[in-house]
Amino acid sequence: MTGYDGWILLTASLVGLTCGLVGSLLILRRMAMMADAISHSVLLGIVVAYLVTRELSGVHMLIGAAAAGLLTAVLVQWLHQLGVRQEASIGIVFTTLFAIGVVLIATKVGNAHLDVQHALMGEIAFIPWETVRVPGIGDIPEAVLMLLIVLAVVGGLILALYKEWKITSFDPALAAALGLPVAFMHHLFMAMVSVTAVASFDAVGAILVIAMLITPAAAAYLWTDRLSVMLLLSGLFGVASACAGYAVAWLIDTSISGSMAFATGVLFLVSSLAAPRHGVLARRLRARRAGAAPSRAQRTTGA
């Protein structure tokens, strides 16, 4: 493996690890569709940032995308408070904002190398060429530096507020009764999702961001009932999917992001069958044992 391959794997692994941590809380809060919404709506923020600055790179792109992600969360919450069901609110907001971004690309920035296909699938193969110099380390890909910072922030917030995340995710009513700032935790979490999606968006595209936010966490949910273990497994599953997907893409010369997204689906399928806690095989085995126990008891009584 060359250094070029290593940077791609490191970038994808950081996406999988960060998205896995955030995705676990998304699954527990039953807000998985918010990952889809934010991952698509950040396109509008990127386009608006370009229209304002006329530059395709820089911190302004991150700010614009993060603002669009937060706007999505605010609008979804606002519609929900008006009486619209949450899943309908998510569908309305993200399709509208994403469509506006697509229209702006087609009419205003189509000649600036911004396109819908890149937004959806990303181009992780270009990551090693866009570098930044870090004192004491040297040149590293810009995406790697950004993802490392986001991982540190997200990981730090989860560790620092672990009990609060646990209570507000499993029982918001109890959290409110205990005096915890439920609304603040919700908006802080939406900010975490937005920043994670934005940091991953340019490198791997919206499709892989959605896959990494939802599927590894959903797979981890099948293996354990403990939040700490779920967070660990979800991050590991994200990294494993990145590595397996890259190997498949290298072998058959196909889309790297697409292969990684496919790998998350395969991992979930295996988990749904083989997970010892909630897998299909484990449930059938327990049901068979439960059904066999009365039969033995009945034979003993009859004897």
C-alpha positions as CSV (number, residue, x, y, z in Angstrom):
1,M,0.0,0.0,0.0
2,T,1.3,3.4,-1.0
3,G,1.1,6.7,1.0
4,Y,-1.6,7.8,-1.5
5,D,-3.7,4.8,-0.5
6,G,-3.0,5.4,3.1
7,W,-4.3,8.9,3.0
8,I,-7.5,7.8,1.3
9,L,-8.0,5.0,3.9
10,L,-7.3,7.4,6.8
11,T,-9.7,10.0,5.5
12,A,-12.5,7.4,5.0
13,S,-11.8,5.8,8.4
14,L,-12.0,9.2,10.1
15,V,-15.4,9.7,8.4
16,G,-16.5,6.3,9.5
17,L,-15.4,6.8,13.1
18,T,-16.8,10.3,13.5
19,C,-20.1,9.4,11.8
20,G,-20.4,6.2,13.8
21,L,-20.2,8.1,17.1
22,V,-22.8,10.7,16.0
23,G,-24.9,8.1,14.2
24,S,-25.4,6.1,17.4
25,L,-27.1,9.0,19.1
26,L,-29.1,9.6,15.9
27,I,-30.4,6.0,16.0
28,L,-31.3,6.2,19.7
29,R,-33.1,9.5,19.2
30,R,-35.0,8.0,16.2
31,M,-33.7,10.8,14.0
32,A,-31.9,8.8,11.4
33,M,-33.6,10.8,8.6
34,M,-32.0,14.0,9.8
35,A,-28.7,12.6,8.5
36,D,-30.2,12.4,5.1
37,A,-31.7,15.9,5.4
38,I,-28.5,17.6,6.6
39,S,-26.2,15.7,4.2
40,H,-28.2,17.0,1.3
41,S,-29.1,20.5,2.4
42,V,-25.4,21.4,3.1
43,L,-25.1,21.7,-0.7
44,L,-27.1,24.9,-0.6
45,G,-24.7,26.3,2.0
46,I,-21.7,25.5,-0.2
47,V,-23.3,27.1,-3.3
48,V,-24.3,30.2,-1.4
49,A,-20.8,30.5,0.1
50,Y,-19.3,30.3,-3.4
51,L,-21.7,32.9,-4.8
52,V,-20.7,35.3,-2.0
53,T,-16.9,34.8,-2.2
54,R,-16.4,33.4,-5.7
55,E,-13.8,31.0,-4.2
56,L,-14.1,27.2,-4.2
57,S,-12.1,26.5,-1.1
58,G,-11.6,28.1,2.3
59,V,-13.2,28.3,5.7
60,H,-16.2,30.2,4.2
61,M,-17.3,26.9,2.6
62,L,-17.4,25.2,5.9
63,I,-19.3,28.1,7.5
64,G,-21.9,28.2,4.7
65,A,-22.4,24.4,4.8
66,A,-22.7,24.4,8.6
67,A,-25.2,27.2,8.5
68,A,-27.3,25.3,6.0
69,G,-27.2,22.2,8.2
70,L,-28.3,24.2,11.3
71,L,-31.0,25.9,9.2
72,T,-32.3,22.5,8.3
73,A,-32.6,21.5,11.9
74,V,-34.3,24.7,12.9
75,L,-36.8,24.5,10.0
76,V,-37.6,20.9,10.8
77,Q,-38.2,21.7,14.4
78,W,-40.4,24.7,13.5
79,L,-42.6,22.7,11.1
80,H,-42.9,20.0,13.7
81,Q,-44.1,22.5,16.3
82,L,-46.7,23.7,13.8
83,G,-48.2,20.2,13.9
84,V,-46.5,18.6,10.9
85,R,-45.2,15.1,11.6
86,Q,-41.4,15.0,12.0
87,E,-40.7,12.7,9.1
88,A,-42.9,14.9,6.8
89,S,-41.1,18.0,8.1
90,I,-37.7,16.4,7.3
91,G,-38.8,15.4,3.8
92,I,-40.2,18.9,3.1
93,V,-37.2,20.8,4.3
94,F,-34.3,18.8,2.9
95,T,-35.9,18.3,-0.6
96,T,-36.6,22.0,-0.8
97,L,-33.2,23.2,0.3
98,F,-31.4,20.6,-1.8
99,A,-33.5,21.5,-4.9
100,I,-32.6,25.2,-4.4
101,G,-28.9,24.2,-4.3
102,V,-29.3,22.2,-7.5
103,V,-31.1,25.1,-9.3
104,L,-28.3,27.5,-8.3
105,I,-25.7,25.1,-9.5
106,A,-27.4,24.8,-12.9
107,T,-28.0,28.5,-13.4
108,K,-25.1,30.3,-11.6
109,V,-22.2,28.1,-10.8
110,G,-22.3,25.4,-13.4
111,N,-19.0,26.6,-14.9
112,A,-17.2,26.6,-11.6
113,H,-16.7,22.9,-11.3
114,L,-19.5,22.5,-8.8
115,D,-21.8,19.7,-9.9
116,V,-24.6,17.5,-8.4
117,Q,-22.7,14.2,-9.1
118,H,-19.7,15.5,-7.1
119,A,-22.0,16.6,-4.3
120,L,-23.7,13.2,-4.1
121,M,-20.7,10.9,-4.6
122,G,-17.7,13.0,-3.7
123,E,-14.2,12.3,-5.0
124,I,-12.1,10.9,-2.2
125,A,-9.4,10.0,-4.7
126,F,-8.4,13.7,-5.0
127,I,-8.0,14.1,-1.2
128,P,-4.3,13.4,-1.0
129,W,-3.5,16.2,-3.5
130,E,-5.1,19.0,-1.4
131,T,-2.7,19.5,1.4
132,V,-2.0,21.9,4.2
133,R,1.2,22.3,6.2
134,V,1.0,21.5,9.9
135,P,3.9,22.7,12.1
136,G,6.0,19.7,13.3
137,I,4.2,17.3,11.1
138,G,4.5,18.5,7.5
139,D,2.0,18.4,4.6
140,I,-1.1,16.4,5.2
141,P,-4.4,16.4,3.3
142,E,-6.7,19.3,4.3
143,A,-9.6,16.9,4.7
144,V,-7.7,14.8,7.2
145,L,-6.9,17.8,9.4
146,M,-10.5,19.0,9.3
147,L,-11.8,15.5,10.2
148,L,-9.3,15.1,13.0
149,I,-10.5,18.4,14.5
150,V,-14.1,17.4,14.2
151,L,-13.5,14.0,15.7
152,A,-11.7,15.6,18.7
153,V,-14.6,18.0,19.2
154,V,-17.3,15.4,18.8
155,G,-15.5,12.8,20.9
156,G,-14.8,15.4,23.6
157,L,-18.5,16.5,23.7
158,I,-19.7,12.9,24.0
159,L,-17.3,12.1,26.8
160,A,-17.9,15.3,28.7
161,L,-21.7,15.0,28.5
162,Y,-22.0,11.3,28.4
163,K,-24.7,11.0,31.1
164,E,-26.7,13.8,29.6
165,W,-26.6,12.3,26.2
166,K,-27.7,8.9,27.6
167,I,-30.7,10.3,29.5
168,T,-31.9,12.7,26.9
169,S,-31.6,10.0,24.2
170,F,-33.5,7.3,26.1
171,D,-36.0,9.3,28.0
172,P,-36.3,13.0,27.3
173,A,-39.3,13.4,29.7
174,L,-37.2,12.1,32.6
175,A,-34.3,14.3,31.5
176,A,-36.6,17.4,31.7
177,A,-38.0,16.3,35.0
178,L,-34.4,16.1,36.3
179,G,-33.8,19.6,35.2
180,L,-31.5,18.8,32.3
181,P,-31.4,21.3,29.4
182,V,-33.2,19.1,26.9
183,A,-33.6,21.8,24.3
184,F,-30.0,22.9,24.5
185,M,-28.8,19.3,24.2
186,H,-31.0,18.9,21.1
187,H,-29.6,21.9,19.4
188,L,-26.1,21.0,20.4
189,F,-26.6,17.6,18.9
190,M,-27.9,19.1,15.7
191,A,-24.8,21.2,15.5
192,M,-22.7,18.1,16.0
193,V,-24.5,16.3,13.2
194,S,-24.2,19.4,10.9
195,V,-20.5,19.8,11.5
196,T,-19.8,16.1,11.0
197,A,-21.8,16.0,7.8
198,V,-20.0,19.2,6.5
199,A,-16.5,17.9,7.3
200,S,-17.3,14.6,5.5
201,F,-19.3,16.1,2.7
202,D,-16.6,17.4,0.4
203,A,-14.4,14.3,0.8
204,V,-16.9,11.5,0.3
205,G,-20.1,13.0,-0.9
206,A,-23.6,13.0,0.5
207,I,-24.4,9.3,-0.2
208,L,-21.5,8.0,1.9
209,V,-22.1,10.5,4.7
210,I,-25.7,9.2,5.0
211,A,-24.5,5.6,4.9
212,M,-21.8,6.1,7.5
213,L,-24.1,8.1,9.8
214,I,-26.9,5.5,9.8
215,T,-25.8,2.0,8.8
216,P,-22.8,1.3,11.2
217,A,-24.8,2.6,14.1
218,A,-27.9,0.6,13.1
219,A,-25.7,-2.5,12.9
220,A,-24.1,-1.8,16.3
221,Y,-27.6,-1.4,17.8
222,L,-28.2,-5.1,17.0
223,W,-25.2,-6.3,19.0
224,T,-25.6,-4.6,22.3
225,D,-28.0,-2.8,24.7
226,R,-25.2,-0.6,26.3
227,L,-24.6,2.8,24.9
228,S,-20.9,2.8,25.5
229,V,-20.5,-0.5,23.6
230,M,-22.7,0.7,20.9
231,L,-20.6,3.9,20.4
232,L,-17.4,1.8,20.2
233,L,-18.9,-0.8,17.8
234,S,-20.4,1.8,15.6
235,G,-17.1,3.6,15.2
236,L,-15.3,0.3,14.5
237,F,-17.9,-0.7,12.0
238,G,-17.5,2.6,10.2
239,V,-13.7,2.1,9.9
240,A,-14.2,-1.6,8.8
241,S,-16.6,-0.5,6.1
242,A,-14.2,2.1,4.9
243,C,-11.4,-0.4,4.6
244,A,-13.5,-3.2,3.1
245,G,-15.1,-0.8,0.6
246,Y,-11.7,0.6,-0.5
247,A,-10.4,-3.0,-1.1
248,V,-13.4,-3.8,-3.3
249,A,-13.1,-0.5,-5.2
250,W,-9.4,-1.3,-5.8
251,L,-10.0,-4.8,-7.0
252,I,-12.8,-4.1,-9.5
253,D,-11.8,-0.5,-10.3
254,T,-15.1,1.2,-9.4
255,S,-16.4,4.1,-7.3
256,I,-14.6,4.3,-3.9
257,S,-17.4,6.1,-2.1
258,G,-20.0,3.8,-3.6
259,S,-18.1,0.7,-2.6
260,M,-17.7,1.9,1.0
261,A,-21.5,2.7,1.2
262,F,-22.1,-0.8,-0.2
263,A,-19.8,-2.3,2.5
264,T,-21.9,-0.7,5.2
265,G,-25.0,-2.4,3.8
266,V,-23.2,-5.8,3.8
267,L,-22.1,-5.3,7.4
268,F,-25.6,-4.5,8.5
269,L,-26.9,-7.6,6.7
270,V,-24.4,-9.8,8.5
271,S,-25.2,-8.1,11.8
272,S,-29.0,-8.5,11.3
273,L,-28.4,-12.3,10.8
274,A,-25.6,-13.1,13.2
275,A,-25.8,-10.5,16.1
276,P,-26.1,-12.5,19.4
277,R,-28.6,-10.0,21.0
278,H,-31.0,-9.1,18.3
279,G,-30.0,-11.0,15.2
280,V,-32.5,-13.1,13.3
281,L,-30.7,-16.4,14.0
282,A,-30.4,-15.6,17.7
283,R,-34.1,-14.7,18.0
284,R,-35.2,-17.9,16.2
285,L,-32.9,-20.0,18.5
286,R,-34.4,-18.4,21.6
287,A,-37.9,-18.9,20.3
288,R,-37.2,-22.5,19.5
289,R,-35.8,-23.1,23.0
290,A,-38.8,-21.3,24.5
291,G,-41.2,-23.5,22.5
292,A,-39.3,-26.7,23.4
293,A,-39.3,-26.1,27.1
294,P,-43.0,-26.4,27.7
295,S,-43.1,-29.6,25.6
296,R,-40.5,-31.3,27.8
297,A,-42.4,-30.1,30.9
298,Q,-45.6,-31.5,29.5
299,R,-44.0,-34.9,28.8
300,T,-42.6,-35.0,32.3
301,T,-46.0,-34.2,33.8
302,G,-47.7,-36.7,31.6
303,A,-45.3,-39.4,32.7
